[in-house]
Amino acid sequence: MKKIMNAAADIVRESCEGFAVAHADLVKLNHDPLFLYRADLATQGERPKVALISGGGSGHEPLHAGYIGRGMLSAACPGEVFTSPVPEQMLGAIKATAGQGGALLVVKNYTGDVMNFELAAELAAAEGLEVQSVVIGDDVAVQDSTWTAGRRGVGGTVLLEKIAGAAAEQGASLAEVKQVAEGVMAGVRSMGLALSGATVPAAGKPNFTLTENEIELGVGIHGEPGRERAQMRVADQLIDALLGPIVADLALKRGEEVIALTNGMGGTPLLELYVAHRHLCRQLEGQGVRVARHLVGNYVTSLDMQGMSVTLLRASSEQLRLWDAPVVTPALRWGL
Amino acid sequence: MKKIMNAAADIVRESCEGFAVAHADLVKLNHDPLFLYRADLATQGERPKVALISGGGSGHEPLHAGYIGRGMLSAACPGEVFTSPVPEQMLGAIKATAGQGGALLVVKNYTGDVMNFELAAELAAAEGLEVQSVVIGDDVAVQDSTWTAGRRGVGGTVLLEKIAGAAAEQGASLAEVKQVAEGVMAGVRSMGLALSGATVPAAGKPNFTLTENEIELGVGIHGEPGRERAQMRVADQLIDALLGPIVADLALKRGEEVIALTNGMGGTPLLELYVAHRHLCRQLEGQGVRVARHLVGNYVTSLDMQGMSVTLLRASSEQLRLWDAPVVTPALRWGL
């Protein structure tokens, strides 16, 4: 294993420090407990009524800290690599950013995250803060997994954070922001595949290995097993293998519109992701489904894993309006 | 080799098609000859006086097509992977986008690119179009290389395209845009390193291999040899090894300001790039050099290569002003 790091134990903290320096105009770092939050909240005195807060294990960058900023997250709590942050981090983030309407916690469905965010919500409530949570599980690959009871939260998280963040920015109440988030959850599905494993710094070797002809179909973002160890195939067939289960699960119909994310797992070049996205769009258009908005790139990664995932959101006109709303974060930026 | 592609011979064309679909609001694709250009040029009837046009071998995405848009490139010509585009492509791009003031061609210093862009400029001149070129060679690692007479063009290209693109957008003349580009060239230097080779689709295996303890220090973006096959070391020392030659070559002095790019080669996670950027900033600030602007991520890549490069531009206040000007491209976007 070769990694650009000093000690494995320091990689998350040092990376957060570098991130905060690079994006000082947008993000501030709190060291202890460790969380990152919108730089403009302290000075403008005009927090959104509702803070949108997320977090989870590191190794999925730019998720979550890359999505902090106007129109998206108020704060993010990074855990160690592939490890849930602790409740003290979420509590600190809530206290630093909650508006007069409270805070909505966006939790990816992994056992540790769910438990720790729940505890943080209770601690915040005990201090008189109004906090609600949504738990996202958009991965159609498996029902339960090694890390989860129920579906795993993966690429749909980015779409949820963008759309709910826009609602919060526009002054929606806690109940309204939560409703928007639940609306996204109802209509978003994902599935991924790996061409290679990922190497956790502290472990020093890939979390699984594949031969030259194998892929892991339905892989999780921590390298959790998917549906099957399958045969490698050409790009168009890889997309078909991801798209089929998603379209079936969503019961997508002719005439509907989607937001489509073709997401890289971290180690796959953009050149290849666009080849995949080409076929994704052709297939959907062929089924009479309009791809109304596109996102292609490394948005929810798994360290250096080679592979990709597809996320589709069946999008209403209101969701498209919130998607198009201005966003100014390190990793997603438009409209301002 | 596992790649998300159909046939290796189709990967560039199919990727461009996917790119054009994903970014249809910003970019249009011309099939034959193959080039991409600003979607707003046809409709707005208000081309910048001077078109900024670049191109080169594919495999370095988002360079160059990712930088097409308002405030940056007017067009980009993708060659096959690691292979120069042909003059017909540049000529097509020039004819499609040149303004009343002509076009400036941004050429990375590789033998094939220089030759083909020169030929294209001659063909355009023969048709009465005013065309000038700049050839960028910002890589301090080696003087000549397997692909180049003189220094190679690498990460500095992004900074040049952004800053010269802003000047063009603001209505500068061809002579003025060229002068701005030459100003960037005078003050920008880069150096990179590889932890792994890159796999060209048509070749099917990595262009070089490194042991678990080796790095290629000074590597080029096609995997060209650098200064030495060196020992792997911790992140801070990797940065020191890149920063030393750059600072020396620029003769950076206390009190000066730079734009700093910590660039991933494609296969290195953001988590690691920010660890590197943290130390880069500390070292520069320790030397009394202010990092006035930051860019961290995969901006000039080498397919799936693991590694990074550092680019520094000694920036004048005028260059910073042009850097901050609005840019709306698939891969770089701010201010609007």
Interface residues (C-beta under 8 A of the other chain):
Chain A: M1 K2 K3 I4 M5 N6 A7 I11 V12 E14 S15 C16 E17 G18 F19 V21 A22 H23 S58 G59 E61 P62 G66 V81 L195 S196 L210 E212 I215 M232 V234 A235 D236 L238 T262 G266 G267 T268 P269 L270 L271 E272 L273 Y274 V275 A276 H277 R278 H279 C281 V291 H294 L295 V296 N298 T301 L303 D304 Q306 M308 R333 W334 L336
Chain B: M1 K2 K3 I4 M5 N6 A7 I11 V12 E14 S15 C16 E17 G18 F19 V21 A22 H23 S58 G59 E61 P62 G66 V81 L195 S196 L210 E212 I215 M232 V234 A235 D236 L238 T262 G266 G267 T268 P269 L270 L271 E272 L273 Y274 V275 A276 H277 R278 H279 C281 V291 H294 L295 V296 N298 T301 L303 D304 Q306 M308 R333 W334 L336
